[in-house]
Amino acid sequence: MARKKERWFAPGPKLGWRRDLSQKRRINIALRHRNGNVLATARALNALANVTKDPETKRKARVDARKLFDLYRRGIKRRMRI
């Protein structure tokens, strides 16, 4: 019997993020699932962009992550809603 492949990426809790929503809605949903923590949400979206094989999901997740990283760098760190 073949051994099950080990996963090298262990995803965290679900983000509720879907690529068919508008960017504002996607970010708000993802922030809500991370309790408003901008950096944690940006990291989760970046991880999603790194492991997905779907080009549209990769592009949209990367754009959303960049936007959140930029907000974090500007000083908006916690408990935010766009």
Secondary structure, DSSP 8 states (H G I E B T S, - for coil): -------S----S-----TTS-HHHHHHHHHHHTTT-HHHHHHHHHHHHHH---HHHHHHHHHHHHHHHHHHHTT--SS---
